Amino acid sequence: MKRAVYPGTFDPPHLGHLDIVERSLKLFDRVVVAVAENPRKNLLFPLEDRLEMFREMTRNVSDRVEVKGFDSLLVDFMKREDIDIIVRGVRLFTDFEYELQIALTNFRLAEVETVFMMPSQDYIHISSTIVRDVASYCGELKGLVHPFVEKKLREKFGCERS
């Protein structure tokens, strides 16, 4: 059985993230979504909320997707999970430059391979930063996030449903 890890902070997870998971399942038997604690980032949601949101988003493929938190180097998490392939979503050329540096470092640290995937055209414009910005002004989130994530964002920012 071939497994891959899809890491990130996912703050919040959005439909572009879900698209990468679903498309990864065409290449791998199982995908482990590794949600990073990352205390160096100023995160909107605590780890448990981000895990809950991603689990809800992947409920219909939960037999092939595991959602786990981690607070270590990704390669150390991968060793514990016995996984040697990373899936990363790249939207723009600037994403690729940054992701390539990380992929080369991960390979040097633990000889793990990285597979780069582009989200589908419907989701290539979405980022967690954009979702947070729209949500902070109580803007329309349909088409950007799963309904459960929308609910959590509206609660976080005190937005009434329109």
mmCIF file of the C-alpha atoms, coordinates in Angstrom:
data_MODEL
# 
_entry.id   MODEL 
# 
loop_
_atom_site.group_PDB 
_atom_site.id 
_atom_site.type_symbol 
_atom_site.label_atom_id 
_atom_site.label_alt_id 
_atom_site.label_comp_id 
_atom_site.label_asym_id 
_atom_site.label_entity_id 
_atom_site.label_seq_id 
_atom_site.pdbx_PDB_ins_code 
_atom_site.Cartn_x 
_atom_site.Cartn_y 
_atom_site.Cartn_z 
_atom_site.occupancy 
_atom_site.B_iso_or_equiv 
_atom_site.pdbx_formal_charge 
_atom_site.auth_seq_id 
_atom_site.auth_comp_id 
_atom_site.auth_asym_id 
_atom_site.auth_atom_id 
_atom_site.pdbx_PDB_model_num 
ATOM 1   C CA . MET A 1 1   ? 0.000   0.000  0.000   1.00 0.00 ? 1   MET A CA 1 
ATOM 2   C CA . LYS A 1 2   ? 1.484   3.339  -1.077  1.00 0.00 ? 2   LYS A CA 1 
ATOM 3   C CA . ARG A 1 3   ? 0.989   6.233  1.330   1.00 0.00 ? 3   ARG A CA 1 
ATOM 4   C CA . ALA A 1 4   ? 1.855   9.904  1.010   1.00 0.00 ? 4   ALA A CA 1 
ATOM 5   C CA . VAL A 1 5   ? 1.810   12.771 3.458   1.00 0.00 ? 5   VAL A CA 1 
ATOM 6   C CA . TYR A 1 6   ? 0.186   16.128 2.654   1.00 0.00 ? 6   TYR A CA 1 
ATOM 7   C CA . PRO A 1 7   ? 1.584   18.610 5.202   1.00 0.00 ? 7   PRO A CA 1 
ATOM 8   C CA . GLY A 1 8   ? 0.638   22.165 6.082   1.00 0.00 ? 8   GLY A CA 1 
ATOM 9   C CA . THR A 1 9   ? -0.753  24.448 8.732   1.00 0.00 ? 9   THR A CA 1 
ATOM 10  C CA . PHE A 1 10  ? -4.136  24.569 6.961   1.00 0.00 ? 10  PHE A CA 1 
ATOM 11  C CA . ASP A 1 11  ? -5.249  27.708 8.800   1.00 0.00 ? 11  ASP A CA 1 
ATOM 12  C CA . PRO A 1 12  ? -7.990  27.378 7.706   1.00 0.00 ? 12  PRO A CA 1 
ATOM 13  C CA . PRO A 1 13  ? -8.289  24.437 5.337   1.00 0.00 ? 13  PRO A CA 1 
ATOM 14  C CA . HIS A 1 14  ? -10.033 25.360 2.085   1.00 0.00 ? 14  HIS A CA 1 
ATOM 15  C CA . LEU A 1 15  ? -11.381 23.711 -1.047  1.00 0.00 ? 15  LEU A CA 1 
ATOM 16  C CA . GLY A 1 16  ? -7.985  23.935 -2.776  1.00 0.00 ? 16  GLY A CA 1 
ATOM 17  C CA . HIS A 1 17  ? -6.543  21.761 -0.009  1.00 0.00 ? 17  HIS A CA 1 
ATOM 18  C CA . LEU A 1 18  ? -9.391  19.291 -0.385  1.00 0.00 ? 18  LEU A CA 1 
ATOM 19  C CA . ASP A 1 19  ? -8.832  19.225 -4.157  1.00 0.00 ? 19  ASP A CA 1 
ATOM 20  C CA . ILE A 1 20  ? -5.182  18.240 -3.648  1.00 0.00 ? 20  ILE A CA 1 
ATOM 21  C CA . VAL A 1 21  ? -6.203  15.451 -1.237  1.00 0.00 ? 21  VAL A CA 1 
ATOM 22  C CA . GLU A 1 22  ? -8.821  14.065 -3.608  1.00 0.00 ? 22  GLU A CA 1 
ATOM 23  C CA . ARG A 1 23  ? -6.477  14.179 -6.587  1.00 0.00 ? 23  ARG A CA 1 
ATOM 24  C CA . SER A 1 24  ? -3.674  12.591 -4.530  1.00 0.00 ? 24  SER A CA 1 
ATOM 25  C CA . LEU A 1 25  ? -5.949  9.631  -3.893  1.00 0.00 ? 25  LEU A CA 1 
ATOM 26  C CA . LYS A 1 26  ? -5.728  8.880  -7.626  1.00 0.00 ? 26  LYS A CA 1 
ATOM 27  C CA . LEU A 1 27  ? -1.981  8.311  -7.157  1.00 0.00 ? 27  LEU A CA 1 
ATOM 28  C CA . PHE A 1 28  ? -1.777  6.875  -3.646  1.00 0.00 ? 28  PHE A CA 1 
ATOM 29  C CA . ASP A 1 29  ? -3.738  4.295  -1.669  1.00 0.00 ? 29  ASP A CA 1 
ATOM 30  C CA . ARG A 1 30  ? -3.799  6.477  1.445   1.00 0.00 ? 30  ARG A CA 1 
ATOM 31  C CA . VAL A 1 31  ? -3.030  10.114 2.211   1.00 0.00 ? 31  VAL A CA 1 
ATOM 32  C CA . VAL A 1 32  ? -2.040  11.335 5.646   1.00 0.00 ? 32  VAL A CA 1 
ATOM 33  C CA . VAL A 1 33  ? -2.920  15.001 6.083   1.00 0.00 ? 33  VAL A CA 1 
ATOM 34  C CA . ALA A 1 34  ? -0.266  16.253 8.513   1.00 0.00 ? 34  ALA A CA 1 
ATOM 35  C CA . VAL A 1 35  ? -1.478  19.409 10.244  1.00 0.00 ? 35  VAL A CA 1 
ATOM 36  C CA . ALA A 1 36  ? 1.435   21.366 11.700  1.00 0.00 ? 36  ALA A CA 1 
ATOM 37  C CA . GLU A 1 37  ? 1.286   22.981 15.116  1.00 0.00 ? 37  GLU A CA 1 
ATOM 38  C CA . ASN A 1 38  ? 3.953   25.571 14.100  1.00 0.00 ? 38  ASN A CA 1 
ATOM 39  C CA . PRO A 1 39  ? 4.242   27.951 17.088  1.00 0.00 ? 39  PRO A CA 1 
ATOM 40  C CA . ARG A 1 40  ? 6.317   30.353 14.928  1.00 0.00 ? 40  ARG A CA 1 
ATOM 41  C CA . LYS A 1 41  ? 3.202   31.307 12.966  1.00 0.00 ? 41  LYS A CA 1 
ATOM 42  C CA . ASN A 1 42  ? 0.421   33.516 14.261  1.00 0.00 ? 42  ASN A CA 1 
ATOM 43  C CA . LEU A 1 43  ? -2.392  31.029 13.646  1.00 0.00 ? 43  LEU A CA 1 
ATOM 44  C CA . LEU A 1 44  ? -6.098  31.852 13.632  1.00 0.00 ? 44  LEU A CA 1 
ATOM 45  C CA . PHE A 1 45  ? -7.209  28.404 14.815  1.00 0.00 ? 45  PHE A CA 1 
ATOM 46  C CA . PRO A 1 46  ? -5.620  26.071 17.366  1.00 0.00 ? 46  PRO A CA 1 
ATOM 47  C CA . LEU A 1 47  ? -4.425  22.677 16.155  1.00 0.00 ? 47  LEU A CA 1 
ATOM 48  C CA . GLU A 1 48  ? -7.490  20.767 17.414  1.00 0.00 ? 48  GLU A CA 1 
ATOM 49  C CA . ASP A 1 49  ? -9.854  23.019 15.432  1.00 0.00 ? 49  ASP A CA 1 
ATOM 50  C CA . ARG A 1 50  ? -7.812  22.636 12.245  1.00 0.00 ? 50  ARG A CA 1 
ATOM 51  C CA . LEU A 1 51  ? -7.758  18.850 12.692  1.00 0.00 ? 51  LEU A CA 1 
ATOM 52  C CA . GLU A 1 52  ? -11.527 18.825 13.233  1.00 0.00 ? 52  GLU A CA 1 
ATOM 53  C CA . MET A 1 53  ? -12.150 20.966 10.139  1.00 0.00 ? 53  MET A CA 1 
ATOM 54  C CA . PHE A 1 54  ? -9.978  18.789 7.888   1.00 0.00 ? 54  PHE A CA 1 
ATOM 55  C CA . ARG A 1 55  ? -11.559 15.597 9.244   1.00 0.00 ? 55  ARG A CA 1 
ATOM 56  C CA . GLU A 1 56  ? -15.007 16.972 8.491   1.00 0.00 ? 56  GLU A CA 1 
ATOM 57  C CA . MET A 1 57  ? -13.920 18.002 4.978   1.00 0.00 ? 57  MET A CA 1 
ATOM 58  C CA . THR A 1 58  ? -12.600 14.505 4.227   1.00 0.00 ? 58  THR A CA 1 
ATOM 59  C CA . ARG A 1 59  ? -15.432 12.566 5.845   1.00 0.00 ? 59  ARG A CA 1 
ATOM 60  C CA . ASN A 1 60  ? -16.535 11.061 2.492   1.00 0.00 ? 60  ASN A CA 1 
ATOM 61  C CA . VAL A 1 61  ? -13.028 9.621  1.866   1.00 0.00 ? 61  VAL A CA 1 
ATOM 62  C CA . SER A 1 62  ? -12.120 8.940  5.505   1.00 0.00 ? 62  SER A CA 1 
ATOM 63  C CA . ASP A 1 63  ? -11.371 5.279  4.780   1.00 0.00 ? 63  ASP A CA 1 
ATOM 64  C CA . ARG A 1 64  ? -8.351  6.459  2.726   1.00 0.00 ? 64  ARG A CA 1 
ATOM 65  C CA . VAL A 1 65  ? -7.426  9.701  4.499   1.00 0.00 ? 65  VAL A CA 1 
ATOM 66  C CA . GLU A 1 66  ? -5.948  10.122 7.966   1.00 0.00 ? 66  GLU A CA 1 
ATOM 67  C CA . VAL A 1 67  ? -5.709  13.562 9.553   1.00 0.00 ? 67  VAL A CA 1 
ATOM 68  C CA . LYS A 1 68  ? -2.996  13.892 12.189  1.00 0.00 ? 68  LYS A CA 1 
ATOM 69  C CA . GLY A 1 69  ? -1.300  16.734 13.989  1.00 0.00 ? 69  GLY A CA 1 
ATOM 70  C CA . PHE A 1 70  ? 2.438   17.087 14.423  1.00 0.00 ? 70  PHE A CA 1 
ATOM 71  C CA . ASP A 1 71  ? 4.917   19.388 16.142  1.00 0.00 ? 71  ASP A CA 1 
ATOM 72  C CA . SER A 1 72  ? 8.300   18.353 14.786  1.00 0.00 ? 72  SER A CA 1 
ATOM 73  C CA . LEU A 1 73  ? 10.302  18.341 11.595  1.00 0.00 ? 73  LEU A CA 1 
ATOM 74  C CA . LEU A 1 74  ? 8.145   16.894 8.853   1.00 0.00 ? 74  LEU A CA 1 
ATOM 75  C CA . VAL A 1 75  ? 10.775  14.245 8.070   1.00 0.00 ? 75  VAL A CA 1 
ATOM 76  C CA . ASP A 1 76  ? 10.681  13.072 11.706  1.00 0.00 ? 76  ASP A CA 1 
ATOM 77  C CA . PHE A 1 77  ? 6.884   12.767 11.512  1.00 0.00 ? 77  PHE A CA 1 
ATOM 78  C CA . MET A 1 78  ? 7.283   10.821 8.271   1.00 0.00 ? 78  MET A CA 1 
ATOM 79  C CA . LYS A 1 79  ? 9.758   8.395  9.865   1.00 0.00 ? 79  LYS A CA 1 
ATOM 80  C CA . ARG A 1 80  ? 7.292   7.725  12.693  1.00 0.00 ? 80  ARG A CA 1 
ATOM 81  C CA . GLU A 1 81  ? 4.523   7.119  10.145  1.00 0.00 ? 81  GLU A CA 1 
ATOM 82  C CA . ASP A 1 82  ? 6.762   5.112  7.781   1.00 0.00 ? 82  ASP A CA 1 
ATOM 83  C CA . ILE A 1 83  ? 5.987   7.356  4.796   1.00 0.00 ? 83  ILE A CA 1 
ATOM 84  C CA . ASP A 1 84  ? 8.546   8.481  2.220   1.00 0.00 ? 84  ASP A CA 1 
ATOM 85  C CA . ILE A 1 85  ? 6.533   10.674 -0.175  1.00 0.00 ? 85  ILE A CA 1 
ATOM 86  C CA . ILE A 1 86  ? 5.341   14.245 0.355   1.00 0.00 ? 86  ILE A CA 1 
ATOM 87  C CA . VAL A 1 87  ? 2.544   15.827 -1.669  1.00 0.00 ? 87  VAL A CA 1 
ATOM 88  C CA . ARG A 1 88  ? 2.649   19.605 -1.973  1.00 0.00 ? 88  ARG A CA 1 
ATOM 89  C CA . GLY A 1 89  ? 0.231   21.888 -3.754  1.00 0.00 ? 89  GLY A CA 1 
ATOM 90  C CA . VAL A 1 90  ? 1.750   24.665 -5.857  1.00 0.00 ? 90  VAL A CA 1 
ATOM 91  C CA . ARG A 1 91  ? -0.320  27.443 -7.331  1.00 0.00 ? 91  ARG A CA 1 
ATOM 92  C CA . LEU A 1 92  ? 2.179   29.910 -8.749  1.00 0.00 ? 92  LEU A CA 1 
ATOM 93  C CA . PHE A 1 93  ? 5.793   30.038 -9.838  1.00 0.00 ? 93  PHE A CA 1 
ATOM 94  C CA . THR A 1 94  ? 6.670   31.778 -6.566  1.00 0.00 ? 94  THR A CA 1 
ATOM 95  C CA . ASP A 1 95  ? 5.140   28.844 -4.664  1.00 0.00 ? 95  ASP A CA 1 
ATOM 96  C CA . PHE A 1 96  ? 7.309   26.467 -6.665  1.00 0.00 ? 96  PHE A CA 1 
ATOM 97  C CA . GLU A 1 97  ? 10.561  28.267 -5.819  1.00 0.00 ? 97  GLU A CA 1 
ATOM 98  C CA . TYR A 1 98  ? 9.828   28.097 -2.093  1.00 0.00 ? 98  TYR A CA 1 
ATOM 99  C CA . GLU A 1 99  ? 8.532   24.516 -2.249  1.00 0.00 ? 99  GLU A CA 1 
ATOM 100 C CA . LEU A 1 100 ? 11.559  23.379 -4.241  1.00 0.00 ? 100 LEU A CA 1 
ATOM 101 C CA . GLN A 1 101 ? 13.895  24.640 -1.493  1.00 0.00 ? 101 GLN A CA 1 
ATOM 102 C CA . ILE A 1 102 ? 11.901  22.722 1.101   1.00 0.00 ? 102 ILE A CA 1 
ATOM 103 C CA . ALA A 1 103 ? 11.792  19.578 -1.073  1.00 0.00 ? 103 ALA A CA 1 
ATOM 104 C CA . LEU A 1 104 ? 15.549  19.633 -1.581  1.00 0.00 ? 104 LEU A CA 1 
ATOM 105 C CA . THR A 1 105 ? 16.115  20.105 2.149   1.00 0.00 ? 105 THR A CA 1 
ATOM 106 C CA . ASN A 1 106 ? 13.741  17.250 3.033   1.00 0.00 ? 106 ASN A CA 1 
ATOM 107 C CA . PHE A 1 107 ? 15.508  14.993 0.541   1.00 0.00 ? 107 PHE A CA 1 
ATOM 108 C CA . ARG A 1 108 ? 18.880  15.891 2.008   1.00 0.00 ? 108 ARG A CA 1 
ATOM 109 C CA . LEU A 1 109 ? 17.634  15.279 5.564   1.00 0.00 ? 109 LEU A CA 1 
ATOM 110 C CA . ALA A 1 110 ? 15.829  11.985 4.976   1.00 0.00 ? 110 ALA A CA 1 
ATOM 111 C CA . GLU A 1 111 ? 15.821  11.056 1.268   1.00 0.00 ? 111 GLU A CA 1 
ATOM 112 C CA . VAL A 1 112 ? 12.083  11.581 0.957   1.00 0.00 ? 112 VAL A CA 1 
ATOM 113 C CA . GLU A 1 113 ? 10.567  12.459 -2.402  1.00 0.00 ? 113 GLU A CA 1 
ATOM 114 C CA . THR A 1 114 ? 8.188   15.353 -3.039  1.00 0.00 ? 114 THR A CA 1 
ATOM 115 C CA . VAL A 1 115 ? 5.384   15.277 -5.604  1.00 0.00 ? 115 VAL A CA 1 
ATOM 116 C CA . PHE A 1 116 ? 4.137   18.696 -6.675  1.00 0.00 ? 116 PHE A CA 1 
ATOM 117 C CA . MET A 1 117 ? 0.492   19.010 -7.677  1.00 0.00 ? 117 MET A CA 1 
ATOM 118 C CA . MET A 1 118 ? -1.394  21.978 -9.025  1.00 0.00 ? 118 MET A CA 1 
ATOM 119 C CA . PRO A 1 119 ? -4.941  22.465 -7.794  1.00 0.00 ? 119 PRO A CA 1 
ATOM 120 C CA . SER A 1 120 ? -7.648  22.436 -10.400 1.00 0.00 ? 120 SER A CA 1 
ATOM 121 C CA . GLN A 1 121 ? -8.487  25.680 -12.158 1.00 0.00 ? 121 GLN A CA 1 
ATOM 122 C CA . ASP A 1 122 ? -11.522 26.164 -9.917  1.00 0.00 ? 122 ASP A CA 1 
ATOM 123 C CA . TYR A 1 123 ? -9.325  26.435 -6.812  1.00 0.00 ? 123 TYR A CA 1 
ATOM 124 C CA . ILE A 1 124 ? -5.939  27.714 -7.974  1.00 0.00 ? 124 ILE A CA 1 
ATOM 125 C CA . HIS A 1 125 ? -6.693  31.249 -6.737  1.00 0.00 ? 125 HIS A CA 1 
ATOM 126 C CA . ILE A 1 126 ? -7.591  30.212 -3.165  1.00 0.00 ? 126 ILE A CA 1 
ATOM 127 C CA . SER A 1 127 ? -5.170  30.583 -0.266  1.00 0.00 ? 127 SER A CA 1 
ATOM 128 C CA . SER A 1 128 ? -5.713  30.431 3.481   1.00 0.00 ? 128 SER A CA 1 
ATOM 129 C CA . THR A 1 129 ? -4.653  34.090 3.682   1.00 0.00 ? 129 THR A CA 1 
ATOM 130 C CA . ILE A 1 130 ? -7.364  35.125 1.218   1.00 0.00 ? 130 ILE A CA 1 
ATOM 131 C CA . VAL A 1 131 ? -9.951  33.010 3.053   1.00 0.00 ? 131 VAL A CA 1 
ATOM 132 C CA . ARG A 1 132 ? -9.008  34.614 6.405   1.00 0.00 ? 132 ARG A CA 1 
ATOM 133 C CA . ASP A 1 133 ? -9.208  38.103 4.868   1.00 0.00 ? 133 ASP A CA 1 
ATOM 134 C CA . VAL A 1 134 ? -12.642 37.500 3.323   1.00 0.00 ? 134 VAL A CA 1 
ATOM 135 C CA . ALA A 1 135 ? -13.917 35.890 6.530   1.00 0.00 ? 135 ALA A CA 1 
ATOM 136 C CA . SER A 1 136 ? -12.615 38.741 8.710   1.00 0.00 ? 136 SER A CA 1 
ATOM 137 C CA . TYR A 1 137 ? -14.976 41.086 6.828   1.00 0.00 ? 137 TYR A CA 1 
ATOM 138 C CA . CYS A 1 138 ? -17.821 38.562 6.977   1.00 0.00 ? 138 CYS A CA 1 
ATOM 139 C CA . GLY A 1 139 ? -17.640 38.170 3.197   1.00 0.00 ? 139 GLY A CA 1 
ATOM 140 C CA . GLU A 1 140 ? -19.028 35.393 1.025   1.00 0.00 ? 140 GLU A CA 1 
ATOM 141 C CA . LEU A 1 141 ? -17.123 32.139 1.579   1.00 0.00 ? 141 LEU A CA 1 
ATOM 142 C CA . LYS A 1 142 ? -19.169 29.831 -0.650  1.00 0.00 ? 142 LYS A CA 1 
ATOM 143 C CA . GLY A 1 143 ? -16.877 28.199 -3.203  1.00 0.00 ? 143 GLY A CA 1 
ATOM 144 C CA . LEU A 1 144 ? -13.824 28.856 -1.044  1.00 0.00 ? 144 LEU A CA 1 
ATOM 145 C CA . VAL A 1 145 ? -14.337 26.571 1.946   1.00 0.00 ? 145 VAL A CA 1 
ATOM 146 C CA . HIS A 1 146 ? -16.348 23.555 3.081   1.00 0.00 ? 146 HIS A CA 1 
ATOM 147 C CA . PRO A 1 147 ? -19.604 24.533 4.891   1.00 0.00 ? 147 PRO A CA 1 
ATOM 148 C CA . PHE A 1 148 ? -18.220 23.281 8.240   1.00 0.00 ? 148 PHE A CA 1 
ATOM 149 C CA . VAL A 1 149 ? -15.138 25.504 7.850   1.00 0.00 ? 149 VAL A CA 1 
ATOM 150 C CA . GLU A 1 150 ? -17.402 28.413 6.899   1.00 0.00 ? 150 GLU A CA 1 
ATOM 151 C CA . LYS A 1 151 ? -19.358 27.893 10.124  1.00 0.00 ? 151 LYS A CA 1 
ATOM 152 C CA . LYS A 1 152 ? -16.138 27.884 12.187  1.00 0.00 ? 152 LYS A CA 1 
ATOM 153 C CA . LEU A 1 153 ? -14.896 31.047 10.458  1.00 0.00 ? 153 LEU A CA 1 
ATOM 154 C CA . ARG A 1 154 ? -18.207 32.853 10.983  1.00 0.00 ? 154 ARG A CA 1 
ATOM 155 C CA . GLU A 1 155 ? -18.111 31.910 14.675  1.00 0.00 ? 155 GLU A CA 1 
ATOM 156 C CA . LYS A 1 156 ? -14.486 33.060 14.957  1.00 0.00 ? 156 LYS A CA 1 
ATOM 157 C CA . PHE A 1 157 ? -15.223 36.468 13.438  1.00 0.00 ? 157 PHE A CA 1 
ATOM 158 C CA . GLY A 1 158 ? -18.713 36.917 14.932  1.00 0.00 ? 158 GLY A CA 1 
ATOM 159 C CA . CYS A 1 159 ? -20.449 36.998 11.548  1.00 0.00 ? 159 CYS A CA 1 
ATOM 160 C CA . GLU A 1 160 ? -24.140 36.397 11.184  1.00 0.00 ? 160 GLU A CA 1 
ATOM 161 C CA . ARG A 1 161 ? -25.253 34.179 8.331   1.00 0.00 ? 161 ARG A CA 1 
ATOM 162 C CA . SER A 1 162 ? -26.576 36.200 5.402   1.00 0.00 ? 162 SER A CA 1 
# 
